[in-house]
Amino acid sequence: MARQKTVGITIFVLAIAGFFIYAYLLMLSEWSPIVLQLSVLMAVGGILGVISWIGYNMATTRPSPSSLVTDDK
């Protein structure tokens, strides 16, 4: 349990430090335009990646027998 708590605290501190580094790069450095462009590129790429993964799963997954509806008329 102590190891899990240590890992949790480490992740927490690194996330906060990452935010401050990102804020510095975005607001106060001369690299601001490239940081903004890369941020938007990663966000759009992530969203489109999730959408393409959903489409791939829908296209390649076989329907389960319970989802097959038969019309007995």
Backbone bond lengths (Angstrom), bond angles and torsions (degrees), N, CA, C in turn:
res aa  C-N    CA-C-N  psi(-1)  N-CA   C-N-CA  omega(-1)  CA-C   N-CA-C  phi
1 M - - - 1.449 - - 1.534 111.42 -
2 A 1.311 116.82 -34.54 1.462 120.41 -179.44 1.526 110.74 -65.90
3 R 1.357 116.40 -37.70 1.468 119.95 178.93 1.532 110.36 -65.67
4 Q 1.311 116.96 -40.46 1.468 120.82 179.47 1.531 110.57 -64.53
5 K 1.313 116.44 -39.75 1.463 120.40 178.51 1.525 110.53 -66.08
6 T 1.326 117.18 -40.13 1.466 121.37 178.43 1.525 110.95 -63.76
7 V 1.327 116.49 -43.33 1.463 120.16 178.16 1.529 110.00 -63.65
8 G 1.318 117.58 -41.18 1.464 121.29 178.46 1.515 112.78 -61.81
9 I 1.325 116.52 -44.43 1.470 120.77 178.40 1.525 110.40 -65.19
10 T 1.339 116.66 -39.82 1.470 120.46 178.80 1.522 111.04 -62.57
11 I 1.329 117.12 -45.27 1.466 120.96 178.12 1.524 110.19 -61.66
12 F 1.329 117.36 -42.46 1.455 122.19 179.32 1.527 111.75 -59.96
13 V 1.323 116.46 -48.15 1.465 121.03 -178.50 1.524 110.67 -66.72
14 L 1.341 117.36 -41.92 1.466 120.01 179.61 1.528 112.00 -65.52
15 A 1.329 117.42 -35.87 1.461 120.13 178.11 1.532 110.68 -65.50
16 I 1.310 117.29 -42.48 1.468 120.40 178.51 1.525 110.38 -66.52
17 A 1.330 116.79 -42.89 1.467 120.28 177.63 1.529 110.36 -62.88
18 G 1.332 117.39 -40.80 1.457 121.18 177.35 1.517 112.10 -60.77
19 F 1.332 116.57 -38.67 1.460 119.96 177.30 1.523 111.22 -62.35
20 F 1.337 116.65 -44.93 1.460 119.28 -178.89 1.526 111.95 -67.77
21 I 1.329 117.25 -37.03 1.465 119.77 176.00 1.521 110.06 -64.62
22 Y 1.326 116.38 -43.82 1.467 120.29 178.41 1.529 110.97 -62.48
23 A 1.325 116.78 -44.38 1.463 120.41 178.95 1.523 111.05 -61.71
24 Y 1.330 117.18 -41.38 1.469 119.90 177.41 1.527 110.74 -61.98
25 L 1.344 116.33 -48.19 1.462 119.82 -178.72 1.530 111.72 -63.18
26 L 1.317 116.63 -34.21 1.460 120.49 -177.53 1.529 112.54 -79.30
27 M 1.319 117.45 -35.71 1.459 120.21 -172.16 1.536 114.40 -102.18
28 L 1.314 117.92 -35.22 1.463 119.32 -167.56 1.525 115.16 -116.39
29 S 1.301 119.12 -7.86 1.468 118.87 -176.91 1.526 110.60 -103.13
30 E 1.327 114.83 166.97 1.460 118.97 177.41 1.525 111.63 -77.51
31 W 1.325 117.07 -6.61 1.468 121.57 179.49 1.524 112.25 -89.13
32 S 1.299 118.00 11.14 1.458 122.62 -175.81 1.537 114.08 -53.67
33 P 1.333 119.80 -47.13 1.474 118.26 -178.98 1.531 113.41 -62.55
34 I 1.327 117.07 -41.49 1.463 119.08 -178.94 1.526 110.78 -70.62
35 V 1.330 117.98 -35.49 1.465 121.07 177.30 1.521 109.77 -64.00
36 L 1.322 116.97 -42.57 1.461 120.94 178.67 1.527 111.00 -65.24
37 Q 1.316 116.89 -43.58 1.467 120.13 179.13 1.523 111.33 -63.09
38 L 1.321 117.19 -43.44 1.463 119.83 179.00 1.530 111.80 -66.40
39 S 1.322 116.90 -35.72 1.461 120.04 178.03 1.526 111.37 -63.70
40 V 1.314 116.09 -45.97 1.461 120.07 179.22 1.525 109.93 -65.94
41 L 1.320 117.26 -41.09 1.464 120.85 178.33 1.527 111.30 -60.23
42 M 1.331 117.48 -44.33 1.461 120.18 179.39 1.526 111.52 -67.02
43 A 1.323 117.99 -38.78 1.466 120.63 179.77 1.525 110.92 -65.52
44 V 1.319 116.63 -48.02 1.469 120.43 179.86 1.527 110.18 -65.68
45 G 1.331 117.06 -41.16 1.460 120.10 177.78 1.519 112.21 -62.87
46 G 1.318 117.02 -39.62 1.458 120.65 177.68 1.517 112.51 -64.88
47 I 1.333 116.64 -44.35 1.470 120.50 179.56 1.517 110.40 -64.80
48 L 1.329 117.30 -46.69 1.466 120.04 179.53 1.530 111.56 -67.22
49 G 1.331 117.46 -31.42 1.458 120.42 175.36 1.525 111.91 -64.50
50 V 1.320 116.96 -42.61 1.468 120.48 177.67 1.528 110.46 -65.21
51 I 1.335 116.96 -42.26 1.464 120.43 179.00 1.524 110.63 -63.25
52 S 1.323 117.44 -42.20 1.467 119.39 179.66 1.520 111.03 -68.34
53 W 1.321 118.49 -34.89 1.466 121.84 176.45 1.530 111.00 -64.19
54 I 1.327 116.84 -41.43 1.469 120.71 176.84 1.524 109.95 -62.93
55 G 1.329 116.66 -45.13 1.469 120.00 178.40 1.511 112.24 -62.21
56 Y 1.323 117.61 -41.51 1.462 121.15 178.63 1.524 110.47 -62.54
57 N 1.324 116.67 -44.49 1.465 119.83 179.14 1.522 111.63 -64.70
58 M 1.317 117.48 -38.51 1.463 119.79 178.05 1.519 110.92 -66.31
59 A 1.323 117.88 -35.34 1.455 121.62 -177.19 1.524 112.40 -77.59
60 T 1.326 118.38 -29.45 1.465 120.26 -173.23 1.517 114.41 -105.87
61 T 1.314 119.20 -8.09 1.457 121.28 -179.01 1.519 110.04 -84.66
62 R 1.324 115.55 131.51 1.462 119.61 177.28 1.521 109.09 -76.19
63 P 1.315 117.08 144.72 1.467 118.59 178.41 1.523 110.43 -70.01
64 S 1.315 116.62 142.53 1.461 120.44 178.18 1.530 108.59 -76.20
65 P 1.338 117.03 154.23 1.470 119.40 -178.88 1.526 112.88 -59.39
66 S 1.315 118.58 -30.54 1.465 120.24 -179.17 1.535 111.67 -72.47
67 S 1.332 117.04 -20.59 1.459 118.26 179.55 1.517 113.48 -88.28
68 L 1.317 116.96 -7.75 1.459 120.67 176.80 1.520 108.85 -82.63
69 V 1.308 116.12 119.29 1.459 120.91 -177.49 1.521 107.98 -103.46
70 T 1.304 116.26 128.37 1.467 120.46 176.64 1.511 108.74 -108.01
71 D 1.288 115.81 141.67 1.472 121.82 -179.48 1.516 107.72 -102.75
72 D 1.337 118.33 105.33 1.466 123.05 -176.19 1.531 110.42 -96.99
73 K 1.312 117.86 66.44 1.465 120.97 178.64 1.487 110.14 -108.32
